[in-house]
Amino acid sequence: MTITITAFERSPDGGRGLARDTRVRWALEEVGQPYEVRLVSFRAMKEPAHLALHPFGQIPTYEEGDLALFETGAIVFHIAQRHAGLLPDDANARARAITWMFAAVNTVEPPILELGTARLLEGDKPWHDERLPLVEDRVRNRLKQLSARLGNADWLDGAFSAGDLMMVSVLLRLKSSGILDEYPNLAAYLARGETRPTYKRAFAAQLAVNTGRPPTG
């Protein structure tokens, strides 16, 4: 059955890999599954056809036969369960990898998203200058904890897994902030994720949508 995902017709980030369809593309590249992409406009995302797939009017969605999914973490988890390559065979290691998936989106990502909102959307608010350092401190607290846990390891728990895919995808949002550079092992961890050929293919495919040029490599 053909896998079809949805993505922005024009991504707000201009194709820098921050839109969440990149995570799904990367997961499908990791497990070697071909897929098709249906591009949707912001207007179409709020129309009944798309809302039937994603009740909150967002992207990505995932369709395969009579299965329709939304929420990136759930989609990546489904891909990892159905196809070899993203979850270990050992039951305990598998459970730990899934734990890191949840940690990425539930613990590490929220303060990072809050930082993005504070910097991009709240700069004109009278309380911005007081609030921003507090938000940055919350991000640094999470990064300090993550850095301590990663240590000198290449990946979070042995071999690369869906947990790393999700965590790297989350940390990518900090790449231009300068904060990640304060934690050299996390900056190196992010770089390792970005150099994976599977990530490069996913990134190129997402970028091609926004530049109009076909991906290379």
C-alpha positions in Angstrom: 0.0 0.0 0.0 1.2 3.5 -0.9 2.2 5.7 2.0 1.0 9.3 1.6 1.9 12.2 4.0 0.9 15.8 3.9 3.2 18.8 4.1 3.0 22.5 3.8 2.6 23.8 0.2 5.0 26.6 1.4 6.7 26.0 4.7 6.9 28.9 7.2 10.6 28.1 7.6 11.3 28.2 3.9 12.4 24.6 3.9 15.0 24.6 6.6 13.8 21.3 7.9 11.9 22.6 10.9 8.4 21.7 9.6 7.3 18.5 11.3 6.8 16.6 8.0 10.7 16.4 7.9 10.6 14.1 10.9 8.2 11.7 9.1 10.2 11.9 5.9 13.4 11.1 7.9 11.7 8.1 9.6 10.6 6.7 6.2 14.1 7.2 4.8 15.6 5.3 7.8 13.3 2.3 7.2 13.6 2.4 3.4 9.9 3.0 2.7 8.9 5.0 -0.4 6.2 7.6 0.1 4.2 10.2 -1.7 3.5 13.8 -0.5 0.3 15.7 -0.8 1.0 19.4 -0.4 -1.7 21.5 1.4 -2.1 25.3 1.7 -2.9 27.0 4.9 -6.4 27.4 3.7 -6.8 23.8 2.8 -5.6 22.8 6.2 -8.8 24.3 7.8 -11.2 22.7 5.3 -13.3 19.6 6.0 -11.2 17.2 3.9 -8.0 17.9 5.8 -9.8 18.2 9.2 -11.1 14.7 8.7 -7.5 13.5 8.8 -6.1 16.0 11.3 -8.8 17.4 13.7 -6.5 20.3 14.7 -5.8 21.4 11.1 -2.1 20.9 11.1 0.5 18.8 9.2 1.7 16.2 8.8 -0.8 13.4 8.4 -0.1 9.8 7.3 -2.3 7.6 5.2 -1.7 4.0 4.3 -4.6 2.0 3.1 -7.5 2.5 5.5 -5.2 3.8 8.2 -5.0 7.6 8.8 -2.8 9.1 11.5 -1.9 12.5 12.8 0.7 13.8 15.4 4.3 13.4 14.4 5.3 11.3 17.4 2.5 8.9 16.8 3.4 8.6 13.1 7.1 8.0 13.7 6.2 5.5 16.4 4.0 3.6 14.0 6.7 3.6 11.3 9.3 2.4 13.8 7.0 -0.4 15.0 6.0 -1.6 11.5 9.4 -1.5 9.9 12.9 -2.6 11.0 15.6 0.0 11.6 14.4 2.5 14.2 13.7 0.4 17.3 16.0 -2.2 18.8 15.1 -5.9 18.9 15.8 -6.2 22.6 12.6 -5.5 24.5 14.3 -3.3 27.2 16.3 -1.3 24.7 13.2 -0.9 22.6 11.3 0.4 25.6 14.1 2.9 26.4 14.1 4.1 22.8 10.4 4.8 23.0 10.9 6.6 26.3 13.4 9.0 24.5 10.8 9.6 21.8 8.3 10.8 24.5 11.0 12.7 26.3 11.9 14.6 23.1 8.4 15.9 22.5 7.0 16.1 26.0 10.0 17.3 28.1 12.6 18.9 25.8 10.6 20.5 23.0 8.0 22.5 25.0 10.5 25.1 26.4 12.2 25.3 23.0 8.9 26.1 21.3 8.2 28.6 24.1 11.6 30.3 23.3 10.7 30.5 19.6 7.4 32.1 20.5 9.1 34.6 22.8 11.7 35.6 20.3 9.5 35.7 17.1 6.1 36.8 18.3 6.5 38.6 21.6 9.3 41.1 20.9 6.9 44.0 21.0 5.3 43.1 24.4 6.2 45.3 27.4 7.2 42.3 29.4 9.4 40.8 26.7 12.8 41.8 28.1 11.9 40.4 31.5 10.4 37.2 30.3 12.9 36.2 27.7 15.8 35.4 30.1 13.4 33.2 32.1 12.4 31.3 29.0 16.1 30.9 28.0 16.9 29.6 31.4 14.2 26.9 31.1 15.8 25.8 27.8 19.3 25.7 29.3 18.1 23.7 32.2 16.7 21.0 29.9 19.9 21.1 27.8 22.1 20.8 30.8 20.2 17.7 31.9 20.3 16.2 28.4 24.0 17.0 28.0 24.8 15.2 31.3 22.9 12.1 30.2 24.4 11.9 26.7 27.9 12.5 28.0 30.5 11.3 25.4 28.2 8.8 23.7 27.2 9.1 20.0 23.5 8.4 20.7 21.2 8.4 23.6 21.1 4.6 24.2 23.5 2.5 22.1 22.7 2.6 18.4 20.7 5.3 16.7 17.0 4.9 17.2 13.7 6.6 16.8 14.5 8.3 20.1 17.5 10.0 18.6 15.5 10.9 15.4 12.9 12.7 17.5 15.5 14.4 19.8 17.7 15.6 17.0 14.6 17.0 15.2 13.7 18.9 18.4 17.2 20.3 18.9 17.3 21.5 15.3 15.0 24.3 16.4 17.8 25.7 18.5 20.5 25.6 15.8 20.3 29.3 15.0 19.8 30.5 18.6 23.4 30.0 19.7 22.3 28.4 22.9 23.1 24.8 21.7 26.7 25.9 21.2 27.0 26.2 25.0 26.8 22.4 25.1 29.4 21.0 22.8 28.4 17.4 23.1 24.8 18.3 22.1 26.0 20.4 19.2 28.1 17.4 18.0 25.1 15.1 18.6 22.9 17.3 16.4 25.6 17.4 13.7 25.8 13.5 13.7 22.1 13.4 13.1 22.3 15.9 10.2 25.1 14.0 8.5 23.1 10.8 8.2 22.3 10.2 4.5 18.7 9.4 5.5 18.3 12.9 7.1 20.0 14.6 4.1 17.5 13.0 1.7 14.6 14.0 3.9 15.9 17.6 4.3 16.5 17.8 0.5 13.0 16.6 -0.3 11.4 19.2 2.0 13.7 22.0 0.8 12.8 21.1 -2.9 9.1 21.9 -2.2 10.0 25.4 -1.1 12.7 26.2 -3.8 11.0 24.5 -6.7 14.1 22.6 -7.5 14.2 18.8 -7.4 16.4 17.2 -4.6 19.8 15.9 -5.6 21.8 13.0 -4.3 
